[in-house]
Amino acid sequence: SSRSLAADKESGFQPLFNGKDMSGWQLRHPDGHKSWTVLPGGILKNTVEKGGPHGTDLVTDQKFWNFTVRYEYMTPDGSNSGFYLRGRHEIQILGDHKSGALSKGCNGALYNFKAPDKFVTKPAGEWQTVEATMIGDRITVILNGVKIHDNVECRKATGAEIDKNIDEPGPIFLQGDHGTVSFRNMRIKELP
């Protein structure tokens, strides 16, 4: 049946976010503005109002080396966030559906390092799906069902990173200081 196939595809994945509270996560700066809330339906939302205080980045307690991570996110137009692999390599999140322009800073880019191969951003208010795999120093990203980075070598931290120790395991890190973003269904599978 198709149901067991779907279950097989998820085999070995552990939730990064339990959908109920922030256990397993910590603010990058413990005294930072608490901009994250857990909403019904298992949604983790960062709210940053124009002119209000900056938000604070969120980091997993656990560190990872080789893995596949899956997650969904949604932004309003113009909002800016990021999902960091090992806390050092940012997959850009940007509400830029209206621009349609590829760049090293557009939605789905390996920030400041490589533009996506295709522009597949969905409109504001729609959930976007990501599957990212990092093995050694190589990154593959599937955004909204389209492979936008294929085994790309990335030997440097991409900015705002937790540190520059690219040869060490690191956490998953959600950028909270720029803009409003919601995440759900975050899960990870560690690879050998």
Contacts in CASP RR format, 6 or more apart in sequence:
PFRMAT RR
TARGET T0000
AUTHOR 0000-0000-0000
METHOD contacts of the structure
MODEL  1
SSRSLAADKESGFQPLFNGKDMSGWQLRHPDGHKSWTVLPGGILKNTVEK
GGPHGTDLVTDQKFWNFTVRYEYMTPDGSNSGFYLRGRHEIQILGDHKSG
ALSKGCNGALYNFKAPDKFVTKPAGEWQTVEATMIGDRITVILNGVKIHD
NVECRKATGAEIDKNIDEPGPIFLQGDHGTVSFRNMRIKELP
10 187 0 8 1.000
12 189 0 8 1.000
13 68 0 8 1.000
13 70 0 8 1.000
13 187 0 8 1.000
13 188 0 8 1.000
13 189 0 8 1.000
14 187 0 8 1.000
14 188 0 8 1.000
14 189 0 8 1.000
15 186 0 8 1.000
15 187 0 8 1.000
16 60 0 8 1.000
16 69 0 8 1.000
16 71 0 8 1.000
16 172 0 8 1.000
16 186 0 8 1.000
16 187 0 8 1.000
16 188 0 8 1.000
17 25 0 8 1.000
17 42 0 8 1.000
17 44 0 8 1.000
17 183 0 8 1.000
17 184 0 8 1.000
17 186 0 8 1.000
19 38 0 8 1.000
19 41 0 8 1.000
19 42 0 8 1.000
19 43 0 8 1.000
19 44 0 8 1.000
19 184 0 8 1.000
20 38 0 8 1.000
20 42 0 8 1.000
21 38 0 8 1.000
22 36 0 8 1.000
22 38 0 8 1.000
22 44 0 8 1.000
22 58 0 8 1.000
24 60 0 8 1.000
24 61 0 8 1.000
24 62 0 8 1.000
25 58 0 8 1.000
25 59 0 8 1.000
25 60 0 8 1.000
25 61 0 8 1.000
26 58 0 8 1.000
26 59 0 8 1.000
26 61 0 8 1.000
27 34 0 8 1.000
27 36 0 8 1.000
27 56 0 8 1.000
27 57 0 8 1.000
27 58 0 8 1.000
27 59 0 8 1.000
28 56 0 8 1.000
28 57 0 8 1.000
28 58 0 8 1.000
28 59 0 8 1.000
28 162 0 8 1.000
28 173 0 8 1.000
29 56 0 8 1.000
29 57 0 8 1.000
32 55 0 8 1.000
32 56 0 8 1.000
33 53 0 8 1.000
33 54 0 8 1.000
33 55 0 8 1.000
33 56 0 8 1.000
34 56 0 8 1.000
35 46 0 8 1.000
35 47 0 8 1.000
35 48 0 8 1.000
35 53 0 8 1.000
35 54 0 8 1.000
35 55 0 8 1.000
35 56 0 8 1.000
35 176 0 8 1.000
36 44 0 8 1.000
36 45 0 8 1.000
36 46 0 8 1.000
36 56 0 8 1.000
36 58 0 8 1.000
36 176 0 8 1.000
37 44 0 8 1.000
37 45 0 8 1.000
37 47 0 8 1.000
38 44 0 8 1.000
38 45 0 8 1.000
39 45 0 8 1.000
39 182 0 8 1.000
41 184 0 8 1.000
42 184 0 8 1.000
43 182 0 8 1.000
43 183 0 8 1.000
43 184 0 8 1.000
44 58 0 8 1.000
44 174 0 8 1.000
44 182 0 8 1.000
44 183 0 8 1.000
44 184 0 8 1.000
44 186 0 8 1.000
45 180 0 8 1.000
45 181 0 8 1.000
45 182 0 8 1.000
45 183 0 8 1.000
46 55 0 8 1.000
46 58 0 8 1.000
46 81 0 8 1.000
46 174 0 8 1.000
46 176 0 8 1.000
46 179 0 8 1.000
46 180 0 8 1.000
46 181 0 8 1.000
46 182 0 8 1.000
47 180 0 8 1.000
48 54 0 8 1.000
48 55 0 8 1.000
48 79 0 8 1.000
48 176 0 8 1.000
48 177 0 8 1.000
48 178 0 8 1.000
48 179 0 8 1.000
48 180 0 8 1.000
49 180 0 8 1.000
54 176 0 8 1.000
54 177 0 8 1.000
54 178 0 8 1.000
55 176 0 8 1.000
55 177 0 8 1.000
55 179 0 8 1.000
56 176 0 8 1.000
56 177 0 8 1.000
57 160 0 8 1.000
57 173 0 8 1.000
57 174 0 8 1.000
57 175 0 8 1.000
57 176 0 8 1.000
57 177 0 8 1.000
58 173 0 8 1.000
58 174 0 8 1.000
58 176 0 8 1.000
59 87 0 8 1.000
59 162 0 8 1.000
59 171 0 8 1.000
59 172 0 8 1.000
59 173 0 8 1.000
59 174 0 8 1.000
60 171 0 8 1.000
60 172 0 8 1.000
60 173 0 8 1.000
61 171 0 8 1.000
62 171 0 8 1.000
63 86 0 8 1.000
63 168 0 8 1.000
63 169 0 8 1.000
63 170 0 8 1.000
63 171 0 8 1.000
64 86 0 8 1.000
64 169 0 8 1.000
64 170 0 8 1.000
64 171 0 8 1.000
64 172 0 8 1.000
64 188 0 8 1.000
64 190 0 8 1.000
65 86 0 8 1.000
65 136 0 8 1.000
65 169 0 8 1.000
65 170 0 8 1.000
65 190 0 8 1.000
66 134 0 8 1.000
66 135 0 8 1.000
66 136 0 8 1.000
66 190 0 8 1.000
66 191 0 8 1.000
66 192 0 8 1.000
67 133 0 8 1.000
67 134 0 8 1.000
67 188 0 8 1.000
67 189 0 8 1.000
67 190 0 8 1.000
67 191 0 8 1.000
68 131 0 8 1.000
68 132 0 8 1.000
68 133 0 8 1.000
68 188 0 8 1.000
68 189 0 8 1.000
68 191 0 8 1.000
69 85 0 8 1.000
69 130 0 8 1.000
69 131 0 8 1.000
69 132 0 8 1.000
69 133 0 8 1.000
69 172 0 8 1.000
69 186 0 8 1.000
69 187 0 8 1.000
69 188 0 8 1.000
69 189 0 8 1.000
70 129 0 8 1.000
70 130 0 8 1.000
70 131 0 8 1.000
70 132 0 8 1.000
70 185 0 8 1.000
70 186 0 8 1.000
70 187 0 8 1.000
70 188 0 8 1.000
71 83 0 8 1.000
71 129 0 8 1.000
71 130 0 8 1.000
71 183 0 8 1.000
71 184 0 8 1.000
71 185 0 8 1.000
71 186 0 8 1.000
71 187 0 8 1.000
72 127 0 8 1.000
72 128 0 8 1.000
72 129 0 8 1.000
72 130 0 8 1.000
72 183 0 8 1.000
72 184 0 8 1.000
72 185 0 8 1.000
72 186 0 8 1.000
73 81 0 8 1.000
73 83 0 8 1.000
73 93 0 8 1.000
73 127 0 8 1.000
73 128 0 8 1.000
73 130 0 8 1.000
73 181 0 8 1.000
73 182 0 8 1.000
73 183 0 8 1.000
73 184 0 8 1.000
74 124 0 8 1.000
74 125 0 8 1.000
74 126 0 8 1.000
74 127 0 8 1.000
74 128 0 8 1.000
74 181 0 8 1.000
74 182 0 8 1.000
75 81 0 8 1.000
75 93 0 8 1.000
75 94 0 8 1.000
75 95 0 8 1.000
75 124 0 8 1.000
75 125 0 8 1.000
75 179 0 8 1.000
75 180 0 8 1.000
75 181 0 8 1.000
75 182 0 8 1.000
76 95 0 8 1.000
76 124 0 8 1.000
76 125 0 8 1.000
76 180 0 8 1.000
77 95 0 8 1.000
77 97 0 8 1.000
77 98 0 8 1.000
77 124 0 8 1.000
78 94 0 8 1.000
78 95 0 8 1.000
78 96 0 8 1.000
78 124 0 8 1.000
79 93 0 8 1.000
79 94 0 8 1.000
79 95 0 8 1.000
79 178 0 8 1.000
79 179 0 8 1.000
79 180 0 8 1.000
79 181 0 8 1.000
80 93 0 8 1.000
80 94 0 8 1.000
80 95 0 8 1.000
80 175 0 8 1.000
80 178 0 8 1.000
80 179 0 8 1.000
81 93 0 8 1.000
81 94 0 8 1.000
81 174 0 8 1.000
81 175 0 8 1.000
81 176 0 8 1.000
81 178 0 8 1.000
81 179 0 8 1.000
81 181 0 8 1.000
82 90 0 8 1.000
82 91 0 8 1.000
82 92 0 8 1.000
82 93 0 8 1.000
82 111 0 8 1.000
82 174 0 8 1.000
82 175 0 8 1.000
82 181 0 8 1.000
83 90 0 8 1.000
83 91 0 8 1.000
83 93 0 8 1.000
83 130 0 8 1.000
83 132 0 8 1.000
83 172 0 8 1.000
83 173 0 8 1.000
83 174 0 8 1.000
83 175 0 8 1.000
84 90 0 8 1.000
84 91 0 8 1.000
84 160 0 8 1.000
84 161 0 8 1.000
84 162 0 8 1.000
84 172 0 8 1.000
84 173 0 8 1.000
84 174 0 8 1.000
84 175 0 8 1.000
85 91 0 8 1.000
85 132 0 8 1.000
85 134 0 8 1.000
85 139 0 8 1.000
85 172 0 8 1.000
86 134 0 8 1.000
86 166 0 8 1.000
86 168 0 8 1.000
86 169 0 8 1.000
86 170 0 8 1.000
86 171 0 8 1.000
86 172 0 8 1.000
87 161 0 8 1.000
87 162 0 8 1.000
87 170 0 8 1.000
87 171 0 8 1.000
87 172 0 8 1.000
87 173 0 8 1.000
88 157 0 8 1.000
88 158 0 8 1.000
88 161 0 8 1.000
88 162 0 8 1.000
88 163 0 8 1.000
88 164 0 8 1.000
88 165 0 8 1.000
88 166 0 8 1.000
88 170 0 8 1.000
89 110 0 8 1.000
89 113 0 8 1.000
89 134 0 8 1.000
89 139 0 8 1.000
89 154 0 8 1.000
89 157 0 8 1.000
89 158 0 8 1.000
89 161 0 8 1.000
90 110 0 8 1.000
90 111 0 8 1.000
90 112 0 8 1.000
90 158 0 8 1.000
90 159 0 8 1.000
90 160 0 8 1.000
90 161 0 8 1.000
90 175 0 8 1.000
91 108 0 8 1.000
91 109 0 8 1.000
91 110 0 8 1.000
91 111 0 8 1.000
91 130 0 8 1.000
91 132 0 8 1.000
91 141 0 8 1.000
92 105 0 8 1.000
92 106 0 8 1.000
92 107 0 8 1.000
92 108 0 8 1.000
92 109 0 8 1.000
92 110 0 8 1.000
92 111 0 8 1.000
93 107 0 8 1.000
93 108 0 8 1.000
93 175 0 8 1.000
93 181 0 8 1.000
94 105 0 8 1.000
94 106 0 8 1.000
94 107 0 8 1.000
94 108 0 8 1.000
94 121 0 8 1.000
95 107 0 8 1.000
95 121 0 8 1.000
95 124 0 8 1.000
96 106 0 8 1.000
96 107 0 8 1.000
96 121 0 8 1.000
97 107 0 8 1.000
97 121 0 8 1.000
97 122 0 8 1.000
97 123 0 8 1.000
97 124 0 8 1.000
99 106 0 8 1.000
100 106 0 8 1.000
100 119 0 8 1.000
100 121 0 8 1.000
101 119 0 8 1.000
102 115 0 8 1.000
102 116 0 8 1.000
102 118 0 8 1.000
102 119 0 8 1.000
103 109 0 8 1.000
103 115 0 8 1.000
104 110 0 8 1.000
104 111 0 8 1.000
104 112 0 8 1.000
104 113 0 8 1.000
104 114 0 8 1.000
104 115 0 8 1.000
105 111 0 8 1.000
105 112 0 8 1.000
105 115 0 8 1.000
106 115 0 8 1.000
106 116 0 8 1.000
106 119 0 8 1.000
106 121 0 8 1.000
107 116 0 8 1.000
107 119 0 8 1.000
107 121 0 8 1.000
107 128 0 8 1.000
107 143 0 8 1.000
108 116 0 8 1.000
108 121 0 8 1.000
108 141 0 8 1.000
108 143 0 8 1.000
108 148 0 8 1.000
109 115 0 8 1.000
109 116 0 8 1.000
110 139 0 8 1.000
110 141 0 8 1.000
110 149 0 8 1.000
110 152 0 8 1.000
110 154 0 8 1.000
110 158 0 8 1.000
111 158 0 8 1.000
111 159 0 8 1.000
112 158 0 8 1.000
112 159 0 8 1.000
113 154 0 8 1.000
113 156 0 8 1.000
113 158 0 8 1.000
114 149 0 8 1.000
114 152 0 8 1.000
114 154 0 8 1.000
116 141 0 8 1.000
116 143 0 8 1.000
116 148 0 8 1.000
116 149 0 8 1.000
117 147 0 8 1.000
117 148 0 8 1.000
117 149 0 8 1.000
117 150 0 8 1.000
118 146 0 8 1.000
118 148 0 8 1.000
120 143 0 8 1.000
120 144 0 8 1.000
120 145 0 8 1.000
120 146 0 8 1.000
120 148 0 8 1.000
121 128 0 8 1.000
121 143 0 8 1.000
121 144 0 8 1.000
122 128 0 8 1.000
122 144 0 8 1.000
127 184 0 8 1.000
128 143 0 8 1.000
128 144 0 8 1.000
129 143 0 8 1.000
129 144 0 8 1.000
129 145 0 8 1.000
130 141 0 8 1.000
130 142 0 8 1.000
130 143 0 8 1.000
131 141 0 8 1.000
131 142 0 8 1.000
131 145 0 8 1.000
132 139 0 8 1.000
132 140 0 8 1.000
132 141 0 8 1.000
132 142 0 8 1.000
133 139 0 8 1.000
133 140 0 8 1.000
133 141 0 8 1.000
133 191 0 8 1.000
135 191 0 8 1.000
137 153 0 8 1.000
137 154 0 8 1.000
137 155 0 8 1.000
137 166 0 8 1.000
138 151 0 8 1.000
138 152 0 8 1.000
138 153 0 8 1.000
138 154 0 8 1.000
139 149 0 8 1.000
139 151 0 8 1.000
139 152 0 8 1.000
139 154 0 8 1.000
140 147 0 8 1.000
140 149 0 8 1.000
140 150 0 8 1.000
140 151 0 8 1.000
140 152 0 8 1.000
141 147 0 8 1.000
141 148 0 8 1.000
141 149 0 8 1.000
142 148 0 8 1.000
155 166 0 8 1.000
156 164 0 8 1.000
156 166 0 8 1.000
157 163 0 8 1.000
157 164 0 8 1.000
157 166 0 8 1.000
160 175 0 8 1.000
162 170 0 8 1.000
162 171 0 8 1.000
162 173 0 8 1.000
172 186 0 8 1.000
172 188 0 8 1.000
174 181 0 8 1.000
174 183 0 8 1.000
175 181 0 8 1.000
END
